[in-house]
Amino acid sequence: MENNLGRVLDALPAMVWTALPDGSIDYVNGAWSDFTGVRPGKICSWEWRALVKPDDLPRLVERWQSILASGEPGEMEARLRRFDGEYRWFLVRVSPLRDKSGDLVKWYGVNIDIDNRKLAEQAITESERDLKLMIDTIPVLAWSADPDGKAEFLSQYYLNYVGFSAEEARNQGWTGAVHPDDATKLEVAWQATIASGSSGECEVRMRRFDGQYRWFLFRVDPSRDETGNVIKWYGVYIGIEFRKQALEKLRRSEAFLAEGQHLARMGNFSWHVAKGEIVWSEPLYRIFEFEPDSVVTLDLIASRVHPEDIPLMADMLEAAERGDGHFEYQLRIVLPDQSVKHLHVVAHRIEDRGVQTEYIGAVLDITRHRLSEDALEKVRSELAKVTRIMSLSVLTASIAHEVNQPLSGIITNASTCLRMLAADPPNIEIATETARRTIRDGNRAADVVGRLRALFSKRTAMIERLDLNEAVREVIALASGELQRDGVVLCTELACGLPFVAGDRIQLQQVVMNLVRNAADAMSAVTDRQRRLQIRTELDNDNCVRLSVQDAGTGFGPNCLERLFEPFYTTKNDGMGIGLSVSRSIIECHNGRLWALSNDGPGATFSFAIPVYSGDEAPLPEISVSRAPDGSAHNAGGFHDQRVSARLSCR
Ligand code: ADP
C-alpha cells in the first residue's frame, strides 16, 4: 500500500511533499525532484531552504513557522530554484494530518507553479503604477466622480496645483478651488451634464496654491456600463490661461482695428477670386449698410454700386480675373435712403498663393473728403475770379491813368480852340462843331473809364486786427492741392506768438497767393532737385511782421530785379505781369514794403513786411499801381511818390 501510494504520488503532475510536526521535510515526490533536480533521498529536514530565492526566504520561513505554530492549514508564496538555476513562483499549500486523539502527526504540502500568473499580476501592477504615475504627472488636473457627481479621485497634479492636503481634497472635492464668481456657473453646467448623462464643459478660474487665479477649461465625460448607465464621471481641468489672454489680446486688437477703421471711415476685405469667397470687416458692412451677418457676394455689392459706375466695377472684376498685382478705383455707391457715398478701393494680390488668386484690400469712404474738395474747388475758383477781377481793376486803373491824361489834354485844347475860333475872322460854325465833338468824345471816353471802375468797385477794403499765420494757413489750404499736383514740397515755418498785424485779410491773402503761385511757376521746369517751397513768418525790425516765400526755382537775373514789379512785366507765355505790381501796391497801402532777393542757391525769395496792429490805424487808402516820377515803374526795393489813383475792386 505504502509503495503503491508512493508510486501514485510520484506520478502526480504536482510537487508534493510531507514534513514532520516540527516542519522538517521527510518526503518529496518525483515531480518535486524533477523540478529541483535534487534526488528524493538527498533532501531532508530544512535543507530545502537552499532552493528558495534568498529574497523570499525570511518571509517564507517566518510564515512556515507561524503555520507550524498554529497547526492550521495555510499558504505561502516564494520563488524556488529549478534544476537549471531559474527561479519560478510557487504557491505552497500545507495541511496538517492528525491522529485519532487529535495530535498532529504530519504536514502535507503541495507546491503549485504560479509563475505565469505572478508575472501577469506583476505586469498589471506595473501598468497600474505607470498609469497612476502618468495621471499624477501629466499637467492636467484630473479627477473622477461617482454617478452622483461626488469626487472619488483627484490626481496628484491637481492636489499640487491647488495646494490641497488629502484631507482638504476629500472635503472640498473637485470644485473646491473654483473662483467664487464662477462657482454658480460651474454648478449649473455640472448639474445639467449629470442630468443629460452626456459630456459637458465650462470655462472657470481656478485658484493656484499661491492664491492666483487662472483660467481652465473644465471638461467631463461619462463612463457607462453595458446597459448604458453612467457608472463614473471622468473629468479634467485644462489650463487655458494663455489662450484666454491671447484671445483677449486678439479681441482688443480687433476692436482697436475696427475702431480705427471706423474713425478713418475705412474697412478691409479679402477676396478669393476663383472661389468667389469674400470676407468683409465689420466696418465695411457699416459703410455699405449691409446686414451685419449677410453673405457678401459680387451681386450684393453690385446692387449698391451707382449705375454710372457699374462699368468701373466691371473693369475692376476684369483686372482681378487677369490677376493684376494691384488695382485702385474710385466709385460711388447708392444707399437704401438714396444717399450717395464716394469710395476709394485699393487691393493687392497676395503673392504666395500660387494660382489661387486672392486679394487683400481696403475701402475708404471719401465722401466727406470729396465734398470738402468740391467746396474747396468752388472757393478756389471764386478766389481765382476775384484775382482776375482785381487784376482787371488794376488794369482799368492803369488804363484810366493812361487815357485820362490825354483826354483832359484834348478837352483843354478843344476849349482853347473854341476860344481861338471865337476871335475874328473865325469859321465859327465848323470850328464850334468840331470842338463840341472833341469835347463830347472826350467825355464819352471818360465815361467809359468811369463805368469800368464803377463796375469793379464792389468791395471796400477793411482794415482789421489780423493773425497773419492764420491767413497764411487758409491760403495754404486753398493752394495745397494745386501745389501737390505740381510736385511742390511745401514747408512752413510760422513763428509762434506773432503779434497781430493791421490789414485787409483778403488783400493780404491775395498777395500771399500770388507769391506762392509765382514760386510754383518758377519751379515748374525744375527736374534735377526738389521743388521746395518754404513759407516763413517772423517778427521783423521796426515793429513789423515779415512773411517770406522762398523757392528753388529758376530765379531771376540781376537786371530783371528792377523790372519785376513793373505793371505788365512778365516772362510767362500766359502771364499778365500784374500780380507783383498789385501786390506791391497792396502792401504799400498797408504801410509796408514788398521786395525780392535772389537766393544763395537756386531760386528766389519774395518777402513783405507790414506793421503790427496798434489800434489807431487809418482806413486803407485806395490801391494804386506804383510808378516812378518819370513815368516808369518803381524798382523792387523803393517806394513810390506818385500814385495813379485806382480804387481796388474785388468781390
Ligand atoms: P505774372 O505772374 O503774370 O508773370 P507777376 O507780376 O506776378 O506776373 O510776375 C512778373 C514776373 O516776375 C514773372 O513773369 C516772372 O518773370 C517774375 N517772377 C515773379 N515771381 C518769381 C519767382 N518766384 N522767381 C522768379 N521769377 C519770378
Residues whose N, C-alpha, C, O or C-beta is under 5 A from the ligand:
A	BS01	ADP	N518 A519 A522 G553 G555 F556 L564 Y569 T570 T571 K572 G575 M576 G577 I578 G579 L580 S581 A604
